[in-house]
Amino acid sequence: MKFSKNEIIQLVKNRSAEIEVKGLKESYSYCRAIAKQHYENFPVGSFLVPKQDRPHFYSVYAFSRLGDDIGDEHDFTSEERIELLNGLKNMLLYFINNEETIGNPIGIALANTCKEKGIPSDILFLLLEAFERDSNLFLPETLDDLIDYCNYSANPVGELVLYISGEHNQETKKFSDYFCTGLQLINFWQDLSRDIPNSRCYIPKEVYSRYEFEIEEIRNRKFKGREEEAGEMIDSLLSYTREIMERGRQITKYVKSRRLRTELLAMFFAAETVLQMCEKLGLRLFFERPAIKKSTYLGLIPKLSVSLLRKG
């Protein structure tokens, strides 16, 4: 589910009595509805997450969904997007500092999550920086630029999960960063067919230039008889992503919670499945998006069981 344009304005500027809630329970219920209604290839707050922690995952997700939709969706001007993102930041600061229980459900729930789990607000502001980059149509020059973007857009989400789960430390953060960067890159490549028509290209200039392509050829998805080279370019990006995901998988050796390790392994195998779909599509990723079906998850259970027996 995407937030409508009107919902975004109402939530950020808190102008609607229809969205205003009273109390934590209603706020978390609102965030849960947002999380449950949005399709993702990767599960959010699944049954593997302890029941008492699920509301915190929902609040983080709702906040991220709102910021992402400001940066990516609808026909806001660049100035309007910046204004809305600043409004989102001010809204968050207000609820963190005032501990209100009436008003914006996302602000109320997220502020409580930060308080209960000891989450530094700076992590949330890193996400806002990523949303702002999206609003300015971020186009990476190098792979390092792309990884730096993930430090804002993806890795803070992993930190939030670690804080919520009580597993945040130097080692888990290190491998969480690899894990989340890998997930973000997979999302980039699976969404090529959607992003490029919307003037978004996450393929770094240094990569497509290596294969002697110009940005207009990428944007137009016309390779002038050089489809083989374009396919090799995609293969190189997928191989690079696979290496990062393999490093990230090592986080399962450092988390103490068996349930969290199970959740992480489930996400890893789901991501691996999507990555394999991307590898199979190759050049067709420019025109077709892989879609993992719910039934596919059932096929991951034996692999997950074996990994758990081996302790990840």
Residue pairs with C-beta under 8 A, 6 or more apart in sequence:
1 34
1 37
1 38
1 65
2 38
2 69
2 73
3 11
3 65
3 66
3 69
3 73
5 73
5 74
5 75
5 76
7 19
8 66
8 69
8 70
8 74
8 84
9 15
9 84
10 16
10 18
10 19
11 19
11 66
11 91
11 104
11 106
12 66
12 70
12 84
12 87
12 88
12 91
13 87
14 20
14 91
14 103
14 104
19 104
19 105
20 102
20 103
20 104
20 105
21 27
21 30
21 102
21 103
21 104
21 105
21 108
22 101
22 102
23 101
23 102
24 101
24 108
24 109
24 112
26 105
27 59
27 101
27 105
27 106
27 108
27 109
27 112
28 55
28 58
28 59
28 109
30 62
30 105
30 106
30 109
31 55
31 58
31 59
31 61
31 62
31 105
31 106
31 109
32 45
32 54
32 55
32 58
34 58
34 61
34 62
34 65
35 44
35 45
35 57
35 58
35 61
35 62
35 65
38 44
38 61
38 65
41 190
41 270
41 271
41 274
41 291
41 292
42 183
42 267
42 270
42 271
43 263
43 266
43 267
43 270
44 57
44 58
44 61
45 54
45 57
45 58
45 61
46 263
46 266
48 259
48 260
48 262
48 263
48 266
49 57
49 259
49 260
49 263
50 259
53 164
53 165
55 109
55 113
56 113
56 116
56 117
56 164
57 161
57 164
58 109
59 106
59 109
59 110
59 112
59 113
60 110
60 113
60 157
60 160
60 164
62 105
62 106
62 109
62 110
63 92
63 106
63 110
63 124
63 127
64 127
64 157
66 88
66 106
67 85
67 88
67 127
67 128
67 131
68 131
68 134
70 76
70 81
70 84
70 85
70 88
70 131
70 135
71 81
71 85
71 130
71 131
71 132
71 133
71 134
71 135
72 134
76 84
76 135
78 135
78 136
81 132
81 135
82 132
82 135
85 128
85 131
85 132
85 135
88 128
88 131
89 125
89 128
91 104
91 107
92 107
92 110
92 111
92 121
92 124
93 121
94 100
94 107
95 103
95 104
95 107
95 108
95 110
95 111
96 111
96 114
96 115
96 121
99 111
99 112
99 115
100 107
100 108
100 111
101 108
102 108
110 124
113 119
113 164
114 120
114 121
114 124
117 163
117 164
117 166
118 163
119 160
119 163
119 164
123 156
123 159
123 160
123 163
124 156
126 151
126 152
126 155
126 156
127 152
127 153
127 156
127 157
129 152
130 149
130 152
130 153
133 149
133 152
133 153
134 153
137 199
137 200
138 149
139 200
139 201
139 205
140 146
140 149
140 202
140 203
140 204
140 205
141 204
141 205
141 206
142 204
142 205
142 206
143 204
143 206
143 207
143 240
145 204
146 185
146 188
146 202
146 204
147 181
150 180
150 181
150 184
150 185
151 177
151 181
153 184
154 180
154 181
154 183
154 184
155 176
155 177
155 180
155 181
157 180
158 173
158 176
158 177
158 179
158 180
159 168
159 173
159 176
161 176
162 168
162 169
162 172
162 173
162 176
165 255
165 257
165 260
166 257
167 255
167 256
167 257
167 260
169 254
171 254
172 251
172 254
172 255
175 247
175 248
175 249
175 250
175 251
175 254
176 248
176 251
177 248
178 244
178 245
178 247
178 248
178 250
178 251
179 245
179 248
179 249
179 251
179 264
179 268
180 248
181 244
181 248
182 241
182 244
182 245
182 247
182 248
182 271
183 245
183 267
183 271
185 237
185 240
185 241
185 244
186 241
186 245
186 271
186 274
186 275
186 278
188 195
188 202
189 234
189 237
189 238
189 241
189 278
189 285
190 274
190 277
190 278
190 285
190 289
190 290
191 289
192 203
192 285
192 286
192 289
193 285
193 286
193 287
193 288
193 289
194 289
195 201
195 202
196 218
196 219
196 221
196 286
199 219
201 215
201 218
201 219
203 218
203 233
203 237
205 215
207 233
207 236
207 237
208 214
208 215
208 217
208 218
208 233
210 233
211 226
211 229
211 230
211 232
211 233
212 229
213 223
213 226
213 229
213 230
213 233
217 223
217 224
221 286
221 287
223 229
223 230
227 283
230 283
230 286
231 282
231 283
234 282
234 283
234 285
234 286
235 279
235 282
238 275
238 278
238 279
241 275
242 275
245 268
245 271
245 272
245 275
248 268
249 268
249 312
251 264
252 261
252 264
252 265
252 268
252 307
252 312
253 311
253 312
255 261
255 264
258 308
261 308
261 311
261 312
262 304
262 308
264 312
265 304
265 307
265 308
265 312
266 297
266 300
266 304
269 300
269 303
269 304
269 307
270 292
270 297
270 300
273 292
273 296
273 300
274 290
274 292
277 290
277 292
278 285
278 290
280 290
281 288
281 290
